[in-house]
Amino acid sequence: MGNALAGALAKKGHRVSGPHLRGEHPPVGCDLVLICVSDAEIANVASALPPEQVIAHCSGARGLELLMGRPGFCLHPLMTVTSEATASTFNGAFAAIDASSEEYLQEAEDLCEELGMTPLRIASEDRAIYHAAATMASNFLVTIEAAAEHIASAAGVPREALVPLAQATLNNWATNGPEASLTGPIARGDTETVEAQRAAISEAAPELVPLFDALCTATAQLSAGNRTTA
């Protein structure tokens, strides 16, 4: 995240120092120190800075308490950021922000808009549930697709064969919402097919049966009263 933000801000004409590694210190008197470390380390980094230094952190799950009384804001891009991120990575994303004052809230909003993001004000007490939603939408999606890839390999089906299906499903969900996008045997009430799937998974990848069962239960709850075809 630090590398991606530094690159994006530099592209927008900001003078950027860093990213700085553990033990290094940003220049004295800089306008803003952007802390992009693990949640457990943010308060330690903040505490080592002068009390008047304006700071911001990029935690999604934690809020203003990690500023340790210093002026500044929280800014968490609601976007998956890998080592291949570019200056355009943040364009079109939302970002969870909060600030110690209206002045720094405006600064956070301006920074978001400069990077092409839409700011969402998320208070400290709501950030854990916000971040849980982000984790499910991003990290758990990868976990589910990895499980599908593993199961598919038992039939000789490559990952790329699943990609159009997964992309179309995500696009349908984005456009139509979950209820209108749900298809397949659970939505049809085809219990025999679901049982055959479970038996096949038990044979090919038994370690994935608990995940399959949990997803079947959740999908059946979503499907209740919403029968469709696929």
N, C-alpha and C positions, 0 to 999 in steps of 0.2 A: 504493500500500500504506500509506504513512504517513497519508494522509487517512482511509482506511477504518479503520485501527486506532485512530487518534485519536478518530474518531466513535464507534466501538464501545465503547472504554474510557470515554469520557465518558458514554455511555448507561448504563454500569454503575456510575456514580457516582464515577469517578476524577477527580481534578483534573488536567486535561491542559493543558500549555502547548505551543502550536504547532498543526500542524507548523511547524518553523522552516526557513527557506530558507537557501541557501548564504550564508555569512558571518555568519549569526545564531547566537546562543549560547543554550542552554537555561538556565533559572534555576540559580544556584549552590545546591547542597545538595538538589537534587531526588532523589527516591527511585530513579528509574530513567530513563536516557536510552535511548530506543528509536531505533536508527539504521536508517532506511529509505532508503538511497541505493544506487547501483550498487555491485556487488562491488568494483570497482577503487577506490572512494572510501571504503569502510568503514574501512580502517586509518587513513587520513588523518584522518577525523573522530574516531575513537577516540583517536588520538595527541594531539589538541588538547584533550582533556578531562582533568581532574585524575586522577591515578593511582588515587585512592581511589573515584572515581565508579563506581557500578554501571551497567553498560551491557548492552544486548542488541542484536543485529542480526538482520535478517530474510533473510539470504542463504540460498538453498537449497543452493548448490554449495560453499560454504565453511563452515569451522567455527570452533572456538575460537581458532585462530591469529589471527583478525582482531580479537579483543578486545585485542590488544597488551598482554597481561599484566594487564589490568584485571579486576575481579570481574564476573561476569555470566553471560549465557547466549545461545544462539542459538535463534531461534524463527521457523520458516518455515511459514506457513500453506499447506497443500497445496490451494490453491484459486485459481482464476483471479479476479483482482481488476481491475475496470475503473473508469473514472471514475464509473460509475453505482452503485458499491457502496454498500450500506447497512449499518447496525449488525447486521443479521441475515445478512450475507454469509458470515460464518465459521461459522455454526451448522451442525453436522453434518459439518464438514470434519475432516480429520486435520491434524496439524502436526508437523514434524520439529524436535526440540529436542535440545540438549546444554548442559552447563553446566560452569563452572569448579569447582563444589563441589556437594555434596549439598544444601546450603542453597538455592543458586540453581537447582538442578534442580527442587526442590520449588516454588520461585517460578514457574518456567516452566510446570510442570504446572498450578499453580493458575490462572495467567493463561489457559492454554488452556481449561481447564474452565469458567472464568468466561465465556469467549466462545463456549462451546458446541462446542469442538474436542476431539478425542481426541489426546493427545500420543503421539508415537513417538520414542524416543530413537535418534538417528542419529549415530554417531561421525564425527569429522572426516574420517577416511580413507574413509568410505563415502558422503559427501555428494555427491560428483560423480556417482557412478552413480545415487544416489537422484534427483538433480535431472535427470539424463538421462531417467530413466523418466517424471518429471513433465512434461518437455518433450515427450516423445513422446505422452503421454496427453492433453495439452492443446494445445500450440502446433501440433504436426504434424497433429493431428486437424483443426484449422481449415484448414491448408494443403491437406489432402486434400479437404475439403469444398469449398474454393474451386476446386480443380481440377475436381471433379465439376460444380459450378455452371457453370463456364466451358464444359465439354464439353456439358452439357445445353442451354445457350443456343443451340448450333448447331442443335438440333432444336426450338427454340422453347419449351423446358420451363423454367419459372421456378424460382427457388430454393425457394419454398414447397412445390413438389411433391416435393422431395427430403427435406424436413424430417421427415415421419412415418417414412419409411424409415430415415433416419439415427438418429432417436430410438429406434425399435424395435430397431435393431441394437445400439445402445449398451446398452439395457435388457436385451436377451438376453445380451450379453457379461457384464454385471454379475451377472446371475442364474445363468447356466449355464456361463460360461467360454468361451474362444475356440473350442475344438474343436467343442462342441455348437452353437455359434451360427453357424458358417460355412456359408453357402449360396452358390448361384450357379454359373456355368459352370465355374470352376476346380475347385470342390468336386465337381462332377459328372463331371469329366474331359472336358468338352465343348470340345475344342481348336479346332474349327472356329469356334465362336462367339467364342472369345477372339481368334482371328486376324482375324475380321471386325471386332471391336471395335477392335483395334489399327490396322487399315487405315483405319477411320473416323476415329480420333483423329489418325492421320498426315495426313489430309486437312484436318480441321477445326482441330486444335491441335497441330501437329507438335512444338512446344516441350515438350509434356507426354508425349511418347512415352517418354523415359528414366524418368520417374516411373512411368508405367504399367507398363513392363517390370520395374522393380525391385519394384513391388507385386505383380505377377503371380508373380515368382519367390518372394517371401516367402510369398504366399498358397498357392502350390503346395507349399511345404515344410510349412506348417501343415496343409494338407489331406491330406498323404500318409497313407494308411491310414484316412482319415476321409471316405469318400464319403457324400454326402447329396443331398437334392433341394431345389429352390427353385421 
